[in-house]
Amino acid sequence: MEVPRERTPVARAYVYSGEWVADCPRPGAEPGRPGCGNVEFLYRPSRMGGPRDRALDFYMCSHCGMQAPIVWPDNQHELLAVLTRRPVPGTRNWYPADHPVAVRFGLPHGQSVRDLEDENEAHGVR
């Protein structure tokens, strides 16, 4: 009998109010229950005279210390470019397919760049 391997937790990047963030991937004590519940920004702030904000290479929770690789969408720059056109920051959101937060609250998830552009168009955003 083969012993099942534990899956390595990963932090899944998503956009919330125009910012790339990820939930702490620490598993909960019970299946289906969140663990830590913390959310971290995934960009290092820019420094005077230095480069603009840079994406983090690895997730580290400032609350519980959990560390994990970050899974970024392949088209992260295109997604953010479409969302940035929205005038209200609270509408600049994107979740990867089957993201637990989006599923739990009935929010759109797994949208393509075209889906976001259609949404913008439907609301008069060019």
C-alpha positions as CSV (number, residue, x, y, z in Angstrom):
1,M,0.0,0.0,0.0
2,E,1.4,3.4,-1.0
3,V,1.4,6.1,1.6
4,P,-0.3,9.3,0.2
5,R,2.0,12.2,-0.1
6,E,1.1,15.5,1.6
7,R,0.6,18.3,-0.9
8,T,3.0,21.2,-0.4
9,P,0.9,24.3,0.5
10,V,1.1,27.1,-2.0
11,A,0.0,30.7,-1.8
12,R,-2.4,31.5,-4.7
13,A,-2.0,35.1,-5.9
14,Y,-5.2,37.1,-6.6
15,V,-6.2,40.7,-7.0
16,Y,-8.1,42.4,-4.3
17,S,-8.9,46.1,-4.7
18,G,-6.2,46.5,-7.3
19,E,-3.4,44.8,-5.1
20,W,-1.8,41.4,-5.6
21,V,-2.4,39.4,-2.4
22,A,-2.5,35.8,-1.2
23,D,-4.2,34.1,1.7
24,C,-2.0,32.2,4.2
25,P,-2.0,28.6,3.0
26,R,-1.7,27.1,6.5
27,P,-4.2,24.2,6.6
28,G,-6.9,24.3,9.2
29,A,-7.2,21.8,12.0
30,E,-10.3,20.3,10.3
31,P,-10.7,19.6,6.6
32,G,-12.3,22.5,4.7
33,R,-11.7,25.0,7.5
34,P,-9.2,27.8,7.0
35,G,-6.0,27.8,9.1
36,C,-4.4,31.1,9.8
37,G,-6.7,33.3,7.8
38,N,-4.1,36.0,7.2
39,V,-3.7,37.8,3.9
40,E,-0.4,39.3,2.7
41,F,0.6,41.8,0.0
42,L,2.7,40.1,-2.7
43,Y,4.8,43.1,-3.7
44,R,7.8,44.5,-2.0
45,P,7.4,48.3,-1.6
46,S,9.7,50.5,-3.8
47,R,12.6,52.3,-2.2
48,M,13.7,55.8,-3.0
49,G,15.8,55.7,-6.2
50,G,15.2,52.0,-6.6
51,P,13.0,49.9,-8.8
52,R,9.3,50.1,-8.7
53,D,7.4,47.6,-6.6
54,R,8.7,44.1,-7.2
55,A,6.8,40.8,-6.8
56,L,7.9,38.6,-3.9
57,D,9.5,35.3,-4.7
58,F,8.1,33.5,-1.7
59,Y,5.1,33.9,0.6
60,M,5.8,34.4,4.4
61,C,2.9,35.0,6.7
62,S,3.6,37.8,9.2
63,H,1.0,36.3,11.5
64,C,1.9,32.6,11.9
65,G,5.2,32.4,10.0
66,M,4.0,30.0,7.3
67,Q,6.2,30.0,4.3
68,A,5.1,28.8,0.8
69,P,5.8,29.3,-2.9
70,I,3.6,31.7,-4.7
71,V,1.5,30.6,-7.7
72,W,1.1,33.5,-10.0
73,P,-1.2,33.5,-13.1
74,D,0.8,33.5,-16.4
75,N,-1.0,36.6,-17.5
76,Q,-0.7,38.6,-14.3
77,H,0.3,41.9,-16.0
78,E,-2.5,41.7,-18.5
79,L,-5.1,41.1,-15.8
80,L,-3.9,44.0,-13.7
81,A,-3.8,46.3,-16.8
82,V,-7.5,45.7,-17.4
83,L,-8.4,46.0,-13.7
84,T,-6.4,49.2,-13.3
85,R,-8.7,51.0,-15.8
86,R,-11.6,50.7,-13.3
87,P,-12.0,54.0,-11.5
88,V,-13.2,52.5,-8.2
89,P,-10.4,50.4,-6.4
90,G,-13.0,48.2,-4.7
91,T,-14.0,46.9,-8.2
92,R,-10.5,45.8,-9.2
93,N,-10.8,42.2,-8.2
94,W,-9.7,38.9,-9.8
95,Y,-9.6,35.4,-8.3
96,P,-8.1,32.2,-9.9
97,A,-10.5,29.4,-10.7
98,D,-12.0,27.7,-7.7
99,H,-10.4,30.1,-5.2
100,P,-12.0,29.4,-1.9
101,V,-12.9,33.0,-1.0
102,A,-14.6,33.5,-4.4
103,V,-16.5,30.3,-4.1
104,R,-17.5,30.9,-0.5
105,F,-18.9,34.3,-1.4
106,G,-20.3,33.6,-4.8
107,L,-17.8,35.9,-6.6
108,P,-16.6,35.5,-10.2
109,H,-13.4,33.4,-10.4
110,G,-11.2,32.1,-13.2
111,Q,-12.0,35.0,-15.4
112,S,-10.0,35.6,-18.5
113,V,-8.6,38.9,-19.6
114,R,-11.4,39.0,-22.2
115,D,-14.0,38.4,-19.5
116,L,-12.6,41.4,-17.5
117,E,-12.6,43.6,-20.6
118,D,-16.2,42.6,-21.3
119,E,-17.1,43.5,-17.7
120,N,-15.4,46.9,-18.1
121,E,-17.3,47.5,-21.3
122,A,-20.6,46.6,-19.7
123,H,-19.9,49.3,-17.0
124,G,-18.7,52.0,-19.4
125,V,-15.0,51.6,-18.5
126,R,-12.7,51.9,-21.5
